[in-house]
Amino acid sequence: MLKTRAASGPSRMILTMTAAAAAALALAPWTGAGAQMSDMGDPESLQRTIDSGIPETSGVNDPWEGFNRRMFAVNDALDGAVLVPASRAYRTVTVEKQRKGIRNFLANARTPVILVNDLLQGEFKRAGTTMGRFVLNTTIGFGGMGDPAERLGLAQHSEDFGQTLAVWGAPSGPYLVLPFFGSSTLRDGFGAGVDLAIDPVTWIRGDAAQITRFTRAGVTLLAVREPLIEPLAQIEANSLDYYSSVRSFYIQSRKNAIANGRANFDDLPDIGEFEEFEDLE
């Protein structure tokens, strides 16, 4: 076990983060780890949704619910045993400003994936924003740790190939809980694989590149999971059925992401129905 007590300051933080990331890697076998978890939404957005009440779950396309519930239980057990303690350790040795910088860096590193999907969706203005953010944040933003682009009016957004398929009219397919990765659908699971292929880091060879991929996956999981410790615990504590609540939050967040925030989600349609998007233009 790593002995961090003798270390201090930045050295202690690096050692503990390394140990925490190593633990998180047990749940992050691929570069894209954490991408689906991030679809639960940012902590503030998730908290607002919690305060307004758990979304309605009736009519969800979940024909594999038996399998999904078993896989959800396995993932939840691993989350509680590995990822939550690792995330708490990460929180202990960092301050919010540092964690924000790491989240900024990881978001900046996803620029190629976001840009390709912006273009595939015909969102050329958003593609310009993506490129502008990358140039500004990589240069005067200290390699992406800072976010001067946000202060200049270039708001951050995320895109993935699952969203692109939805914009193209592909149905979501059944809800699916994936091992390690959690909530998804057939469409989003396939999209995650395409995003992995789009990412240039996937194609870099060598031991150093492999270490980089796994380290980024582990740190991504920590960076995404840490701010959701309390919101997800609140959902679990207030839910009669934690599985159904997580499923509903996932479906709601995906619909919002697909519509780029332009739709009214007060009355959400069943998953797989995207008629409301026809009126967005």
The 8 nearest C-alpha neighbors of each residue, nearest first, counted from 0:
[[1, 2, 18, 3, 15, 14, 19, 21],
 [0, 2, 3, 18, 14, 15, 4, 17],
 [3, 1, 4, 0, 5, 6, 14, 15],
 [2, 4, 6, 5, 11, 1, 14, 15],
 [5, 3, 6, 2, 7, 11, 1, 15],
 [4, 6, 3, 7, 2, 11, 10, 1],
 [5, 7, 11, 3, 4, 10, 8, 2],
 [6, 8, 11, 10, 9, 5, 4, 12],
 [7, 9, 10, 11, 12, 6, 13, 92],
 [8, 10, 12, 11, 13, 7, 6, 14],
 [11, 9, 13, 12, 8, 7, 6, 14],
 [12, 10, 7, 6, 14, 9, 13, 8],
 [11, 13, 9, 92, 15, 10, 14, 16],
 [12, 14, 16, 10, 11, 15, 17, 9],
 [15, 13, 17, 11, 16, 12, 10, 18],
 [14, 16, 18, 12, 17, 13, 19, 11],
 [15, 17, 19, 13, 18, 14, 89, 20],
 [18, 16, 20, 14, 15, 19, 13, 21],
 [17, 19, 15, 21, 16, 20, 14, 22],
 [20, 18, 85, 16, 22, 21, 17, 15],
 [21, 19, 23, 217, 17, 22, 18, 218],
 [22, 20, 18, 24, 19, 23, 17, 217],
 [23, 21, 19, 20, 24, 25, 81, 18],
 [22, 24, 20, 217, 25, 21, 82, 26],
 [25, 23, 27, 217, 26, 21, 22, 20],
 [24, 26, 23, 27, 22, 28, 21, 81],
 [27, 25, 24, 179, 23, 28, 82, 180],
 [26, 28, 24, 32, 29, 25, 216, 217],
 [27, 29, 26, 24, 25, 30, 213, 32],
 [30, 28, 31, 27, 32, 216, 213, 212],
 [29, 31, 216, 212, 32, 213, 195, 215],
 [30, 32, 29, 34, 195, 33, 216, 191],
 [33, 31, 27, 216, 30, 34, 29, 220],
 [32, 34, 220, 36, 35, 219, 37, 31],
 [33, 35, 37, 36, 32, 31, 38, 191],
 [36, 34, 38, 37, 33, 180, 182, 183],
 [37, 35, 33, 38, 34, 39, 181, 180],
 [36, 38, 39, 34, 35, 40, 223, 33],
 [39, 37, 40, 35, 36, 252, 253, 249],
 [38, 40, 37, 249, 36, 252, 248, 41],
 [41, 39, 38, 37, 45, 44, 252, 42],
 [40, 42, 44, 43, 45, 39, 37, 227],
 [43, 41, 45, 44, 227, 46, 226, 40],
 [44, 42, 46, 45, 41, 47, 40, 48],
 [45, 43, 47, 41, 46, 42, 40, 48],
 [44, 46, 42, 48, 43, 47, 40, 41],
 [45, 47, 49, 43, 48, 44, 42, 50],
 [48, 46, 50, 44, 49, 45, 43, 51],
 [47, 49, 45, 51, 46, 50, 44, 52],
 [50, 48, 46, 52, 47, 51, 53, 45],
 [49, 51, 47, 48, 52, 46, 53, 45],
 [52, 50, 48, 49, 47, 53, 54, 46],
 [51, 53, 49, 50, 54, 48, 47, 55],
 [52, 54, 49, 244, 55, 51, 48, 248],
 [55, 53, 247, 52, 56, 248, 244, 251],
 [54, 56, 57, 53, 247, 267, 244, 58],
 [57, 55, 247, 59, 54, 58, 243, 244],
 [58, 56, 59, 55, 269, 60, 247, 54],
 [57, 59, 269, 60, 56, 270, 61, 268],
 [60, 58, 57, 269, 61, 270, 56, 174],
 [59, 61, 173, 174, 62, 270, 58, 269],
 [60, 62, 174, 64, 173, 63, 59, 175],
 [63, 61, 64, 60, 173, 174, 65, 59],
 [64, 62, 61, 65, 66, 67, 175, 173],
 [63, 65, 67, 61, 66, 62, 68, 175],
 [64, 66, 68, 67, 63, 69, 62, 70],
 [67, 65, 69, 68, 64, 63, 70, 176],
 [68, 66, 64, 70, 176, 65, 69, 71],
 [69, 67, 71, 65, 70, 66, 64, 72],
 [70, 68, 72, 66, 71, 67, 73, 65],
 [69, 71, 73, 67, 72, 68, 74, 66],
 [70, 72, 68, 74, 69, 73, 67, 75],
 [71, 73, 75, 69, 70, 74, 76, 68],
 [74, 72, 70, 76, 75, 71, 77, 69],
 [73, 75, 71, 77, 76, 72, 179, 78],
 [76, 74, 78, 72, 73, 77, 71, 79],
 [75, 77, 73, 79, 78, 74, 80, 72],
 [78, 76, 80, 74, 75, 79, 81, 73],
 [79, 77, 82, 75, 76, 81, 80, 83],
 [78, 80, 76, 83, 77, 81, 75, 82],
 [79, 81, 77, 78, 76, 82, 84, 83],
 [82, 80, 78, 77, 84, 79, 83, 85],
 [81, 83, 78, 85, 23, 84, 86, 79],
 [82, 84, 86, 79, 85, 81, 78, 87],
 [85, 83, 87, 86, 82, 81, 88, 80],
 [86, 84, 19, 82, 88, 83, 87, 81],
 [87, 85, 89, 225, 83, 221, 88, 84],
 [88, 86, 90, 84, 89, 85, 91, 83],
 [89, 87, 91, 85, 90, 86, 84, 19],
 [88, 90, 86, 87, 91, 16, 92, 85],
 [89, 91, 87, 88, 93, 92, 86, 225],
 [92, 90, 88, 89, 93, 87, 94, 86],
 [93, 91, 12, 89, 90, 88, 15, 94],
 [94, 92, 90, 91, 97, 89, 98, 12],
 [93, 95, 97, 96, 98, 90, 92, 91],
 [94, 96, 98, 97, 99, 93, 90, 100],
 [97, 95, 99, 98, 94, 100, 93, 101],
 [98, 96, 100, 94, 99, 95, 93, 101],
 [99, 97, 95, 101, 100, 96, 102, 94],
 [98, 100, 96, 102, 97, 101, 95, 103],
 [101, 99, 144, 103, 97, 98, 102, 145],
 [100, 102, 104, 98, 103, 99, 144, 105],
 [103, 101, 99, 105, 104, 100, 222, 106],
 [104, 102, 100, 106, 144, 101, 105, 143],
 [105, 103, 143, 144, 101, 107, 102, 106],
 [104, 106, 108, 102, 107, 103, 101, 109],
 [107, 105, 103, 109, 108, 104, 102, 110],
 [106, 108, 104, 109, 105, 110, 143, 103],
 [107, 109, 105, 106, 110, 104, 111, 143],
 [110, 108, 106, 107, 112, 111, 113, 105],
 [109, 111, 113, 107, 112, 108, 114, 133],
 [112, 110, 114, 113, 109, 115, 198, 197],
 [113, 111, 115, 110, 114, 109, 198, 197],
 [112, 114, 158, 110, 116, 111, 115, 157],
 [115, 113, 117, 111, 116, 112, 126, 110],
 [116, 114, 118, 112, 117, 113, 119, 111],
 [115, 117, 119, 113, 118, 114, 159, 158],
 [118, 116, 114, 122, 126, 120, 115, 119],
 [119, 117, 121, 115, 116, 120, 122, 123],
 [118, 120, 116, 121, 117, 115, 163, 122],
 [121, 119, 117, 118, 122, 163, 116, 166],
 [120, 122, 118, 119, 123, 117, 116, 124],
 [123, 121, 117, 125, 120, 124, 118, 126],
 [124, 122, 126, 125, 121, 118, 127, 117],
 [123, 125, 127, 126, 122, 128, 117, 121],
 [124, 126, 128, 127, 123, 122, 129, 117],
 [127, 125, 123, 129, 117, 128, 124, 114],
 [128, 126, 124, 130, 125, 129, 131, 123],
 [127, 129, 125, 131, 126, 130, 153, 132],
 [128, 130, 126, 132, 127, 131, 125, 114],
 [131, 129, 133, 127, 132, 128, 134, 126],
 [132, 130, 128, 134, 133, 129, 127, 135],
 [131, 133, 129, 148, 135, 130, 134, 136],
 [132, 134, 130, 136, 131, 135, 137, 129],
 [133, 135, 131, 137, 132, 136, 138, 130],
 [136, 134, 132, 138, 137, 133, 139, 148],
 [135, 137, 140, 143, 133, 138, 146, 134],
 [138, 136, 142, 143, 134, 140, 135, 133],
 [139, 137, 135, 140, 136, 141, 142, 134],
 [138, 140, 141, 135, 136, 137, 147, 142],
 [139, 141, 136, 145, 143, 137, 138, 142],
 [142, 140, 143, 139, 144, 138, 137, 145],
 [143, 141, 137, 140, 144, 138, 136, 104],
 [142, 144, 104, 136, 137, 140, 145, 141],
 [145, 143, 100, 104, 103, 141, 142, 140],
 [146, 144, 140, 143, 100, 141, 147, 136],
 [145, 147, 148, 136, 149, 140, 143, 103],
 [148, 146, 150, 149, 140, 136, 145, 151],
 [149, 147, 151, 153, 132, 146, 150, 135],
 [150, 148, 153, 154, 152, 151, 147, 146],
 [149, 151, 147, 148, 152, 146, 153, 154],
 [152, 150, 148, 149, 153, 147, 154, 146],
 [151, 153, 149, 150, 154, 148, 147, 128],
 [154, 152, 149, 148, 151, 128, 132, 155],
 [153, 155, 149, 152, 156, 148, 128, 132],
 [154, 156, 153, 149, 157, 129, 132, 128],
 [157, 155, 154, 158, 129, 113, 125, 259],
 [156, 158, 113, 159, 155, 256, 106, 109],
 [159, 157, 113, 116, 162, 117, 156, 160],
 [160, 158, 162, 161, 116, 113, 163, 194],
 [159, 161, 190, 163, 162, 164, 194, 116],
 [160, 162, 190, 187, 164, 163, 159, 186],
 [163, 161, 165, 257, 160, 164, 159, 166],
 [162, 164, 160, 166, 165, 161, 120, 116],
 [163, 165, 167, 161, 169, 166, 162, 160],
 [164, 166, 169, 168, 162, 167, 163, 161],
 [167, 165, 163, 168, 164, 162, 120, 257],
 [168, 166, 164, 165, 169, 163, 120, 162],
 [169, 167, 165, 166, 170, 164, 273, 163],
 [168, 170, 165, 164, 167, 171, 166, 186],
 [171, 169, 271, 172, 168, 165, 186, 272],
 [170, 172, 271, 186, 184, 185, 169, 173],
 [171, 173, 185, 170, 184, 186, 271, 174],
 [174, 172, 60, 61, 184, 185, 175, 171],
 [173, 175, 184, 61, 183, 60, 172, 185],
 [174, 176, 184, 183, 182, 177, 173, 67],
 [175, 177, 182, 181, 67, 183, 70, 71],
 [176, 178, 181, 180, 175, 179, 182, 183],
 [177, 179, 180, 181, 70, 74, 176, 73],
 [180, 178, 26, 181, 74, 177, 27, 77],
 [181, 179, 177, 178, 35, 32, 182, 33],
 [180, 182, 177, 176, 179, 178, 183, 74],
 [183, 181, 176, 175, 177, 249, 35, 180],
 [182, 184, 175, 187, 176, 188, 174, 181],
 [185, 183, 174, 175, 187, 186, 173, 188],
 [184, 186, 188, 172, 187, 173, 189, 171],
 [187, 185, 171, 189, 184, 188, 161, 190],
 [186, 188, 161, 190, 184, 189, 185, 183],
 [187, 189, 191, 185, 190, 186, 184, 183],
 [190, 188, 192, 186, 187, 191, 185, 193],
 [191, 189, 161, 160, 187, 193, 192, 188],
 [192, 190, 194, 188, 189, 193, 187, 195],
 [191, 193, 195, 189, 190, 194, 196, 188],
 [192, 194, 196, 190, 195, 191, 197, 189],
 [195, 193, 197, 191, 196, 192, 160, 112],
 [194, 196, 192, 193, 198, 197, 31, 191],
 [195, 197, 193, 194, 198, 192, 201, 199],
 [198, 196, 194, 195, 112, 199, 193, 111],
 [197, 199, 195, 200, 196, 201, 112, 194],
 [200, 198, 201, 202, 197, 203, 111, 196],
 [199, 201, 203, 202, 198, 212, 208, 30],
 [202, 200, 199, 198, 203, 196, 195, 30],
 [201, 203, 200, 199, 204, 198, 196, 208],
 [204, 202, 200, 201, 208, 205, 199, 209],
 [205, 203, 208, 202, 206, 209, 207, 201],
 [204, 206, 208, 207, 209, 203, 210, 202],
 [207, 205, 209, 208, 210, 204, 211, 203],
 [206, 208, 210, 209, 205, 211, 204, 212],
 [209, 207, 211, 205, 206, 210, 204, 203],
 [208, 210, 206, 212, 211, 207, 213, 205],
 [209, 211, 207, 213, 208, 212, 214, 206],
 [212, 210, 208, 214, 209, 213, 215, 207],
 [213, 211, 209, 215, 210, 214, 30, 208],
 [212, 214, 216, 210, 215, 211, 217, 209],
 [213, 215, 211, 217, 216, 212, 210, 218],
 [214, 216, 218, 212, 213, 217, 219, 211],
 [217, 215, 213, 219, 30, 32, 214, 218],
 [218, 216, 24, 20, 214, 23, 220, 219],
 [217, 219, 221, 215, 220, 20, 216, 222],
 [220, 218, 222, 216, 217, 221, 215, 33],
 [219, 221, 33, 217, 223, 218, 222, 224],
 [222, 220, 218, 224, 86, 219, 223, 225],
 [221, 223, 219, 220, 225, 224, 218, 102],
 [224, 222, 220, 221, 225, 219, 37, 226],
 [223, 225, 221, 227, 222, 226, 220, 228],
 [224, 226, 86, 227, 228, 221, 222, 223],
 [227, 225, 228, 224, 42, 223, 229, 222],
 [226, 228, 230, 224, 225, 229, 231, 42],
 [229, 227, 225, 226, 231, 230, 232, 224],
 [228, 230, 232, 231, 227, 233, 226, 234],
 [231, 229, 233, 227, 232, 228, 46, 234],
 [232, 230, 234, 233, 229, 228, 227, 235],
 [233, 231, 229, 235, 234, 230, 236, 228],
 [234, 232, 236, 230, 231, 235, 229, 237],
 [233, 235, 231, 237, 232, 236, 238, 230],
 [236, 234, 232, 241, 238, 233, 237, 231],
 [235, 237, 233, 234, 238, 232, 241, 239],
 [238, 236, 234, 235, 233, 239, 241, 232],
 [239, 237, 240, 235, 241, 236, 234, 244],
 [238, 240, 241, 237, 235, 236, 244, 243],
 [241, 239, 238, 243, 242, 244, 235, 245],
 [240, 242, 244, 235, 238, 243, 245, 239],
 [243, 241, 245, 244, 240, 246, 68, 71],
 [244, 242, 246, 240, 241, 245, 247, 56],
 [243, 245, 241, 247, 246, 242, 248, 240],
 [246, 244, 248, 242, 247, 243, 249, 241],
 [245, 247, 243, 249, 244, 248, 242, 250],
 [248, 246, 244, 250, 249, 245, 56, 54],
 [249, 247, 251, 245, 250, 246, 252, 244],
 [248, 250, 246, 252, 247, 39, 251, 245],
 [251, 249, 247, 253, 248, 252, 246, 254],
 [250, 252, 248, 254, 249, 253, 247, 255],
 [251, 253, 255, 249, 254, 250, 39, 38],
 [254, 252, 256, 250, 255, 251, 257, 249],
 [255, 253, 257, 251, 256, 252, 258, 250],
 [254, 256, 252, 258, 253, 260, 257, 259],
 [257, 255, 253, 259, 258, 254, 252, 260],
 [258, 256, 162, 254, 259, 255, 253, 165],
 [257, 259, 255, 260, 256, 261, 262, 254],
 [260, 258, 256, 257, 261, 255, 262, 156],
 [259, 261, 258, 255, 262, 256, 257, 263],
 [262, 260, 259, 258, 279, 263, 255, 276],
 [263, 261, 260, 258, 264, 279, 255, 276],
 [264, 262, 265, 261, 266, 267, 260, 255],
 [263, 265, 267, 266, 262, 255, 251, 254],
 [266, 264, 263, 267, 262, 54, 268, 251],
 [267, 265, 264, 268, 263, 55, 54, 269],
 [266, 268, 264, 265, 269, 251, 263, 254],
 [269, 267, 272, 270, 266, 273, 271, 264],
 [268, 270, 59, 272, 58, 271, 267, 60],
 [269, 271, 272, 59, 60, 268, 250, 171],
 [270, 272, 171, 170, 269, 273, 172, 60],
 [273, 271, 270, 269, 274, 268, 170, 275],
 [272, 274, 275, 276, 271, 277, 168, 268],
 [273, 275, 276, 277, 272, 278, 268, 271],
 [274, 276, 273, 277, 278, 279, 262, 272],
 [277, 275, 279, 278, 274, 273, 258, 262],
 [276, 278, 275, 279, 274, 280, 273, 166],
 [279, 277, 276, 280, 275, 274, 262, 261],
 [278, 280, 276, 277, 261, 262, 275, 258],
 [279, 278, 277, 276, 261, 258, 262, 275]]
